[in-house]
């Protein structure tokens, strides 16, 4: 059996938290609903902050209702003041434990009311029975509540019949008994409604907490996705740049003595490649971390690489040894920047793998074809393969597939009949423009 303390504590503590009513009610909230929720929360917070006020105030109020009966005790028939005081104490004192033992306190007040009826005593503190029944409605199960309501209604009707209430105002006794029995049922219903309200507020609070947890989870997932994107970008940038630098450094080592001018030119290419990589990383970290240092340093952020940056990329690869050619068909500059970046990174990763695993004199063919719906990218080298593929290449392939998947495409990679390696990627172009506003090809 749930006691009022538990019901009030579970609902009250949650409702009295820092969650705003607008958050509890959600998007469908109305100003009037938010106002009611705010007032309920203030009342519950005040009750929780001073629990002794309600615990002692209610019995004291019931005792005050008996003062007129004490004043008239010497002028009206019935028991004297000592008996009335004893009955009033029996009514009011048990209410101090009404939250811990609601049914027991209801039974005690009902027994005291029966004794008062036997003594023909009007204590004026019968309001304690109303408080006890209200507390039962807030705490116990429906079956127990129905039993308590039936007892209270029968006892009230019996007391009305014995005392003959209603004759002074011209009403029949059974009418008054029926009205008072209805009031008893209304009191129990009020307690039940209070329990439903507490349960509703508790459910709203749990919903708000769940929404906050889901919001935090979405934020963490977004952060994880952003970290994965940053890691993928860094893998592509650093992997390609280091592969180019290694290839150039190997060539420069032999050219320094035989052809100093060519060696110096190669070293300058190495330096330029390193600076480009650092610039890309700085731009990436500045965008991700909302870094303001770039603005203070006076260095503008360069745009993300696109189709126009493919030729400089291929030029750096040629400087490292491989003969790279580019063939494009329909690769328009008005395609989405994100799609162009994805194509650029796929080509960059494929060329990086070629630099790491193929011979320096390999020939690489990069083909990009595009129409109104798809972009196809093929990077094919002639080999021969000098080193086996490693786990790092597998991660690079996963990154390429993730980029293609963002645009509803796919990536395949494997050896070809020319002794080398072929990477093919397909990207789907989102067709969101109107039929009559198709981009020129």
N, C-alpha and C positions, 0 to 999 in steps of 0.2 A: 504494500500500500504506500502510495506516495504522499508524503506529508506536505503541508503548505510551505514549510521551510524549504524543502527541496524544490518544490515547484516555483516558489518565489525566487529562491536563490539562483536556480538555473536560468530562469528567464530574465530575472532582474539584473544579474551580473552581466549577462551578455548584452542586454538592452542598454545597460548603462555604460557601455564601452565607448571608445572614441569614434566609432563608426557613425557617420552622419546619416540622418534620415533619408537624404536623397540617394545615398549609396544603398541603404536597406531596401528602398522601394524600387530602385532600378529606373529604367528609362521611362516606364509608364507612370511615374509618380506625378501627383497633382499638388499644387500648393497647399490645399486644405489637408491632404493626407500627410504631407511633410510637417505641417503645423501640429496636427494631432500627435504624430510620432514624436515630435520634439517635446511637446508638453508631457507625454507619457514618460519619455526618457528622463526629463527633469524630476518628475514625481518619483520615479523609481530610484533615481540617484539620491534624492533627498531621503527617501525611506531607508536606503541602504546605509547612508551616512549617519543616520540617527535611528537605529532599530528600536531603541528603548522607548522612543516617543509613541510609536504605535502599540508596542507591547503593553505599556502601562497606561497610555492614554485611553484606550478603548474600555478597559475595566473601570477606570476612574469615571469616564463619561456615563457608563451604565449605573454606577453608584450615585452619581449626581441626579439621575432621573428619579431616584428613590427619596430625595429630600422632601418633596411635597407630601409623600405618604407618611414620613416621620413627623412632619409638622401637624398632620391631621390625625395622628394615631390616638391622641387623647380625646378627640371630639367625635370619632366614628366608632361603630362597633367593630370588634375584631381583636386580634392579639395586640399586646402592648409593644412598646418600643424595643425591648430586648429581643423579642421574637422576630420583629421586622429587621433589626440589625443582623441577627443571625442568618435570616433568609437572604438578605442583601449580600452578606459576605459569601454565603454559599453560592449565590449567582455569579458574583463578580470575580472572586479570587481565582477560581479554576480557569478563568479566561487567560491568565498569565501563561498557561501551558497549552493553549488552544492550537498552536502550530505544531507542537510535537505529537499530541494525542487528540486529533480532531473528533473521532467517534466517541472516545471516552468522555471528553468534555461535553459533547452533545448529550450523552447519556446522563451525566451528572446534572446538567442544567434542566433536562427533562424531569429527572427525579425531584429536583428542588421545586420545579413548577408544580408537580403533583402534590408535594407537601404543602406548598402555599395554597393550592386549591382546597386541600383538606382542612387547613387552618382558616380558610376563608380570608386569606391575607392578600392585600394588594400592595406589594412592595414597590411598584414602580420601576423595578430593575429587570422586568421580564425581557427587556431588550437584549439581555445576555443570551437568551435562547435564539434570538435572531442572528446575533454574531456567531454563535456556535454553529447554527445551520448554514450560514453563509460560508463559514470556513470548511464545513463538510463538502459543500458544493464545489469548492475550489480544490479539494484535495483527493477525495476518495473515488472509487470506481463507480460506474453508473448503477450497478445493482445495489451496492451499499447505500448510495445516495437515494435511490428510490425507497428503500426500507426506512431510512431516516425521515424522508419527506412524508411518507405515510404515517409514521408515528407522530411527527409534529402536527400534521393536519388533523389527525384524530384527536390528539390532546387539545388542540386549539378549539375544535368544534365542541368537545366535551365541556371545556371550561366555559365556553360561550353559553351552552345550554344550561349549565349549573347556575351560572350567575345571572342568566336572563338578560344578557346584553342586548341592546336595541330597543327595548320597550320604551325607554325614555325618549327616543326620537321617532317612535311610531313605526318601527320595523319589526317584522316577525323574527323570532330568535333564529329560525333555520336560515333565513336570508343573511343575517349577520354572520352566522357560523360558516355559511358558504363563502362569503366575502373574505373572511379571515383565513379560511383554508386556502383560498386562491392567493392571498398575500403570502402565505407560507410557501406555496409552490413558486411564487415569483421570487422570493428571497433565495430559494435553492437554485432557481434558474440564473439569478444574478451571479451567484458563486460559480456556476458552471460556465457562464459567459466570461467571467474573469479568468478562469482557467484556460479557455479557448484563446482569449486575447494574449495571455502569457505565452501559450504555445505558438501563436502566430508570430509574436515578436521574436521568440527564440528561433523559429524557422527563418524569419527574415534575416536575423543576425547570422545564422549559419550560412545562409545563401550569400550574404555580403562577404563573409570570411572566405567562402569557397571561391567567389569571384576574385577576391584579392590574391588568393593563392594561384588561381589560374592566370591572373595578370602577371604575377611574378614569374610563373613558369614560362609564359609566352616571352617575357623579357629575357629570361635565361636562355631560352631556345634561340631567340633572335641574336643574343650575344654569341652563343655557340656557333650559329650559322655565319655570323660576321667574322668570328675568329677563323672558322674554316675557310672562308673566302680570302681572308688576309694571308693565311698559311699557303693557300693555293697560288695566290698572286706572288708571294715571296718565293715559293718553289720555282715558279716559271721564270721570274726575273733573275734570281741568283743562279739557278741551274744553267740557264742559257748563257748568262754573262761569264760565269766561271768556265764553262766549256769553251767559249770563244777565247777567253784569256789564256787558258791552258794551250789551246791550239796555236795561238799567236806566239806565246812565249817559247814553245818548242821550235817554231820557225825562226824566231828572232835570235835564239841561242846560236844557231849556225850562221846567221847572216851578219852578226855583229863584227866578225873579223873579215869575212870574205866581201861582204857588201855593207859597209857601215851605214850608208845612206838609206838603203832598204831596211836595215835593222832598226834605225832610228824611226823610220816611218811606221814600222810595225809596233814599236814601243808606244808611239803616239796613239795608234789605234787602240792599244791595250788601255792606255790612260783614258781615252775618250769612252771606251766601253765601260770602264769602271765608274766614270763620272755619270754616264747615262743611267747605270744601274742604281747608283746612290740617289740620283734625282728622282727616279721612279719610286724607290723605297721611301724617300722623304715625302713625296706627294701622297703615297698610299697611307703612310702613318699619320700625316697631317689631316687627311680627310677622315680617317677612322677615329683618331683621338681628338678631333676638333682642336688641333694644335694651332695656336695663334703666332707661333714663332716665325712661321713663313712670312706672314704679313709684316712683322716687325723687321725681319731681315731684308725686306724689299725684294724677295725672290718670288715672282708669280708662279702659281701652280700651272704646270703644263697640262693640256688635256690628255685623257686616256688614249693609248695607242689605237689606231684604226687602220683602214686599208691604205691610207697614204703613208703609213710608217712601215709598210712591208718592204719596200725597196731598200731603205737604210738598214733594215734588219738583215736582208739578204746580202747586202754589201759587207757587213761585218762578218758574216759566215764565209763569204768568198775569201776575205782576207785571211781566214784561218786555214784555207786549203781547198775545200770542196767547191766544185763548179756548180753554182746554183742558178737555175733559170726560173722565171716566173711567167705564167700565162694566166691571164684573167679574161673573163667573158661575163659581162653583165654585173660586175662588182661595183655597184653604184655607191657614191659617196653619201647619198641621202638615206642609206639604211640606218637602223637604230644604232646609236653609239655602243650600247651594250653588246649587240650582235657583232659589230666590227671588232670590239675588244676580244670577244670569245674566239673569233676566227684568228685574230692576231696571236693569241696565246696558244692555240692549237698548232699553228704553223711554227711558233717559237719553240714549243716543246718537242715537236717532231724533229726540227733541225738540231735541237740540243742533243737528242738521242743519236742522231746521225753523227754529230761531232764526237760523241763519246765512244761509239761502237764501230763506225765504218772507217775505211781507209781515208787518208787525207786527200787522195786524188779521186774520190768518188764523185759521181755526177748526181745532182739532186734536181728533180723536176717538181715545182710547186704549181698546182693548177687550181684555180678558183673560178667556179661558174655559178652564176646566180640568175634566177628569174623572179617572177612575182611571188613565188611560194616558198622556194627552198634555196639554200646556198650550199654547194658541195665543195669540199676542200680535200685535195689529194696531195700528199707529200710522199714522193717515191725516190729512193736512192738506189744506186747500182751496186752498192757494197764494194768489196767484200767485207763481211763482218769480221772485225779483229778481236772483239771482246764479247762475251755473252751478256745477254740482258740481265739486269739486276733488279732487286726489290724496289730500288728507287725509281726505275723505269715503270714498274707496275703502279707506283703511286702517281707518277706522271700521267699514265694512261687513265687511271681513275679520275684524276682532275680533268682531263680532256672529256671524258664521258659525262662528268657532272656539268661541264660547261655546255655540252651539246644537249643534255637533258633539260636544261633551263629553257631551251628553245624547241623542245619537242623532237630533238634529233637523236643521233646515235654516232658512235665512233667504233671503227674496226681497225685492227692493226695486226700485221703478220708478215712473214717472209714472202717475197715475190719470186717470179721465175727468172729474174735478172741477177739473182744472187744477193740482193739487198733487202730492204724493208719498205713496206708501204703502210701509210696511215691514211685512212679515209674518214672524213667527218661530214655529217649532214646536219644542217640547221634549218628549222622551219620558220619562215617569216610570218609573223602575226598579221592577218589581213583585217585591220580595224577601220580602214578608211572607206569612204563611200565608193560605190561602184564607178561613179563618174569622176572620181578624183584620184585615179590610179597614177602612181608615180611614173615618170618617163623612164624607159629602159635604155 
